[in-house]
Amino acid sequence: MLSLNRISKNYKIGTFGGKDFTAVRDVSFELAEGEVVSLIGESGSGKTTVGKMILKLIDISSGSIVLDGVDVSTVKGKDVKGYYRQVQGVFQDPFSSYNPIFKADRVFSLIRVEYFPEMARSEWDDKVEAAVRAVTLDPGQVLNKYPHQLSGGQLQRLLVARALLLDLKVLVADEIISMLDASTRIDVLNLLADLKSRGMGILFITHDLSLGNYISEKTVILRHGVIVEMGATEKVFGNPTHPYTRMLISSVPQLHKKWAQIESELAAPIAGRGGCLFHEAYPLAGRTADSKDDPTLAKIEDNHFVGCFELESEKTARVA
């Protein structure tokens, strides 16, 4: 359904834009109908940049994003509204999505003006009420209140309800539960699981590995704007191969272990693995950065791919 094909994003930085900075480089993965893909990485890894390119909030420097066979970069003018009818995003801070001087239900009225101008008011009210109930909220308790009168979890769920009004194909969920308390997080995660069961594809952007492991079928690990490991979630978490992936997983706090024990396990080599499998299979890959024929990931088992870490210092230098 949604395919990212070696997309990159470059910025001009420094005095008078004299230097180039590559925020994302050669990122490729697919999001299928009814699938949740977790895009995981630390702050500054390029996760949000990938999401913004999918949402057409920033342009792609190279590569392509394709939705149902249509190159997203060719969608312009009046066709952009049609694209947003299929693809929407929900972001980390729900309060920033609301105008504090208007009641929370204004986010729904804006959708009506743009996409359902001919719909009768009574029919629209029924549609909004059904969407709000679908996200486990009581319309009478939330629609007539100002944003400051609602919790972060309620505001996030209202934004998801707004997405339901458009019968979306793709939802970009960028750190949508990082500001919520633990009791509310599970409600939002289960809501996303319900959307998945309806056939919606969800890109779940997070720095929290436990959340990604809980909800997704596929995991993409991003570091310095480059994918270092990708595959079925149970394989990435159950058989982490790239040192960065192992470091992330080992850094997750565990109730039954002390930090010193976790740190020693991280330093231990992986039994029988040897060196970098990518480097062994493609010894010249990464040295000819201008060639689009160079592989970016090596297949180590079915539905599990890993990037080179023997040449990582060189690749990181190029990205910087």
C-alpha positions in Angstrom: 0.0 0.0 0.0 2.7 2.5 1.1 6.2 2.1 -0.1 9.3 4.2 0.8 12.0 3.7 -1.8 15.5 4.9 -0.7 14.2 8.3 0.4 16.7 10.9 1.7 16.3 14.4 3.1 19.2 17.0 2.9 19.2 20.4 4.6 21.4 23.4 4.0 23.0 24.5 7.3 25.6 26.9 8.5 26.3 30.5 7.5 24.5 31.2 4.2 23.6 27.5 3.9 27.2 26.6 3.0 27.1 23.1 4.4 24.9 20.1 3.8 23.3 18.0 6.5 21.7 14.6 5.6 18.9 14.0 8.1 17.7 10.8 6.4 19.6 8.6 3.9 18.3 5.8 1.7 15.4 4.7 3.9 13.3 2.0 2.3 10.4 -0.1 3.8 6.8 -0.9 3.1 3.6 -0.5 5.1 0.8 -2.9 4.2 -2.9 -2.6 4.7 -3.8 -3.5 8.3 -0.2 -3.5 9.4 1.6 -1.7 12.2 5.2 -0.8 11.5 7.3 0.6 14.4 10.0 3.2 13.4 12.3 3.2 16.4 15.4 5.3 17.2 16.7 7.8 19.7 16.0 11.5 19.5 17.6 13.0 16.3 17.6 9.7 14.4 15.4 11.0 11.7 12.1 9.3 12.7 9.9 12.4 12.6 11.6 13.6 9.4 10.4 10.3 7.7 6.9 10.9 9.0 6.8 14.5 7.7 7.9 13.4 4.3 5.1 10.8 4.2 2.7 13.6 5.3 4.1 16.0 2.6 5.0 18.5 5.3 8.5 18.6 3.9 9.8 17.6 0.5 11.9 14.5 -0.3 15.5 15.3 -1.5 15.8 12.0 -3.4 14.0 8.6 -3.7 10.2 8.2 -3.8 7.2 7.5 -1.6 4.4 5.6 -3.4 0.8 5.1 -2.2 -1.2 2.5 -4.1 1.0 3.0 -7.2 1.0 6.8 -7.1 4.2 8.7 -6.5 3.4 11.0 -3.7 5.7 13.7 -5.0 3.5 14.2 -8.0 0.4 14.9 -5.9 0.1 18.7 -6.1 -2.6 21.4 -6.0 -6.1 20.3 -5.5 -5.1 16.7 -5.4 -3.3 17.2 -2.1 -6.7 17.3 -0.3 -7.5 13.9 -1.7 -4.1 12.6 -0.5 -4.9 13.9 3.0 -8.2 12.1 2.9 -6.1 8.9 2.8 -3.1 9.8 4.9 -3.1 11.7 8.2 -0.8 12.2 11.2 -1.2 12.5 15.0 1.7 14.0 16.9 3.4 13.9 20.2 1.9 17.0 21.9 -1.9 16.9 21.5 -2.4 20.4 23.0 -0.5 21.9 20.0 -3.2 20.6 17.6 -5.9 22.6 19.2 -6.6 26.3 19.3 -7.1 27.2 23.0 -9.8 29.8 22.2 -12.1 27.3 20.5 -13.8 24.2 21.9 -12.3 20.8 21.2 -15.0 19.9 18.6 -13.7 22.5 16.2 -11.2 20.0 14.9 -14.2 18.1 13.6 -16.0 21.1 12.1 -12.9 21.9 10.0 -13.0 18.4 8.5 -16.7 18.9 7.6 -16.0 22.2 5.8 -13.2 20.7 3.7 -14.5 17.2 3.0 -18.2 16.9 3.8 -19.7 20.3 2.9 -22.9 18.8 1.4 -23.7 16.5 4.4 -26.7 17.4 6.4 -26.0 18.7 9.9 -27.9 15.9 11.6 -26.1 13.2 9.6 -22.7 14.9 10.4 -23.5 15.0 14.1 -24.3 11.3 14.0 -21.0 10.6 12.2 -19.0 12.6 14.7 -20.7 10.9 17.7 -20.0 7.5 16.2 -16.3 8.3 15.7 -16.0 9.7 19.3 -17.6 6.6 20.8 -15.3 4.5 18.7 -12.3 5.9 20.6 -14.0 5.1 23.9 -15.1 8.7 24.8 -18.5 10.0 25.7 -19.5 12.8 23.2 -21.5 14.6 25.8 -18.4 14.8 28.1 -15.8 16.0 25.6 -17.2 17.8 22.6 -18.4 20.9 24.3 -15.2 21.6 26.3 -12.1 23.7 25.7 -8.8 21.9 25.3 -7.5 22.9 28.7 -10.6 21.2 30.3 -9.6 17.8 28.8 -6.6 15.5 29.5 -3.9 14.7 27.1 -5.2 11.2 26.5 -8.7 12.6 25.7 -7.3 15.1 23.3 -5.2 12.4 21.5 -8.2 10.1 21.2 -10.2 13.0 19.7 -7.5 13.4 17.1 -7.7 9.7 16.2 -11.5 10.1 16.0 -11.0 12.9 13.5 -8.9 10.5 11.4 -11.8 7.9 11.6 -14.1 10.4 9.9 -11.9 10.3 6.7 -11.7 6.5 6.4 -7.9 6.7 6.3 -5.6 4.2 4.7 -2.5 5.3 6.6 -2.0 6.9 10.0 1.4 8.4 11.0 1.4 8.2 14.8 4.5 10.1 15.9 5.2 9.6 19.6 1.5 9.9 20.3 1.7 8.4 23.8 5.0 9.7 25.1 3.3 12.5 27.0 0.5 10.3 28.5 0.5 8.5 31.8 0.8 4.8 32.0 -2.9 4.2 32.7 -3.8 6.0 29.5 -1.1 4.6 27.3 -2.6 1.1 27.1 -6.0 2.6 26.1 -4.4 4.4 23.1 -2.4 1.4 22.1 -5.5 -0.8 22.1 -7.3 1.9 20.1 -4.5 1.7 17.5 -4.8 -2.1 17.5 -8.5 -1.7 16.7 -7.8 0.7 13.8 -5.3 -2.0 12.5 -8.1 -4.6 12.6 -10.2 -2.3 10.4 -7.5 -2.4 7.7 -5.7 0.9 8.5 -1.9 0.9 8.1 -0.1 2.6 11.0 3.4 3.9 11.1 4.1 4.0 14.9 7.1 6.3 15.5 8.6 5.9 18.9 11.8 5.8 21.0 10.2 3.3 23.4 11.1 -0.3 22.3 8.6 -1.9 24.7 5.7 -0.1 23.0 6.9 -1.0 19.5 7.3 -4.6 20.5 3.8 -4.6 22.0 1.9 -3.3 19.0 3.8 -3.9 15.7 4.3 -6.7 13.2 7.4 -5.1 11.6 10.2 -3.0 13.2 12.5 -0.6 11.6 15.6 0.6 13.7 16.9 4.0 12.6 20.2 5.5 13.6 21.7 8.8 12.3 19.0 8.8 9.5 20.0 5.3 8.3 18.2 2.0 8.8 20.5 -0.4 10.7 18.1 -3.3 11.2 14.7 -4.2 10.0 12.3 -7.1 9.9 9.5 -9.0 11.7 9.3 -7.6 15.2 9.8 -11.0 16.9 13.0 -11.5 14.9 14.5 -8.0 15.4 13.8 -8.3 19.2 14.5 -12.0 19.5 17.7 -12.1 17.4 19.1 -8.5 17.4 22.2 -8.4 15.2 23.4 -4.9 14.8 25.3 -3.6 17.9 23.0 -0.5 18.0 19.9 -2.7 18.1 21.5 -4.8 20.9 22.4 -1.6 22.8 18.8 -0.3 22.6 17.2 -3.5 23.7 19.7 -4.0 26.5 19.1 -0.5 27.7 15.4 -1.2 28.5 15.1 -1.3 32.3 14.3 -4.8 33.6 12.9 -5.3 37.1 14.8 -8.5 37.7 18.2 -7.2 36.6 20.7 -4.6 37.9 22.3 -2.2 35.4 25.8 -3.7 35.9 24.5 -7.1 34.8 22.8 -5.7 31.7 26.0 -3.8 30.8 28.1 -6.9 31.0 25.7 -8.8 28.8 25.8 -6.0 26.2 29.6 -6.2 26.1 29.6 -10.0 25.5 30.0 -11.1 21.9 27.2 -12.9 20.1 28.1 -16.6 20.1 29.0 -18.0 16.7 28.2 -14.8 14.8 31.7 -13.6 13.9 32.0 -10.2 12.1 29.6 -8.0 10.2 27.5 -10.2 7.9 26.7 -7.2 5.6 30.4 -6.4 5.2 31.2 -10.0 4.4 28.5 -10.3 1.8 29.0 -6.8 0.3 32.6 -5.7 1.0 32.3 -2.7 -1.3 28.8 -1.5 -0.3 28.7 1.9 1.2 31.9 3.0 -0.4 30.2 4.1 -3.6 27.5 6.2 -2.1 26.4 7.7 -5.5 25.4 4.3 -6.8 21.7 3.4 -6.3 22.6 -0.3 -7.1 24.5 -0.6 -3.7 22.5 -2.6 -1.2 21.7 -0.8 2.1 20.7 -3.9 4.1 21.7 -7.6 4.0 19.3 -10.4 4.5 20.4 -12.6 7.5 17.2 -14.7 7.7 13.7 -14.6 6.3 12.1 -11.2 7.0 15.2 -9.9 8.9 17.7 -7.5 7.5 20.7 -5.7 8.9 23.0 -2.9 7.9 26.8 -2.8 7.9 28.5 -1.9 11.2 32.1 -2.6 10.2 32.0 0.4 7.9 29.7 2.3 10.2 32.3 5.0 11.1 32.7 5.8 7.5 28.9 5.9 6.8 28.3 8.1 9.8 30.9 10.5 8.7 29.2 10.8 5.3 25.8 11.4 6.9 27.2 14.1 9.1 
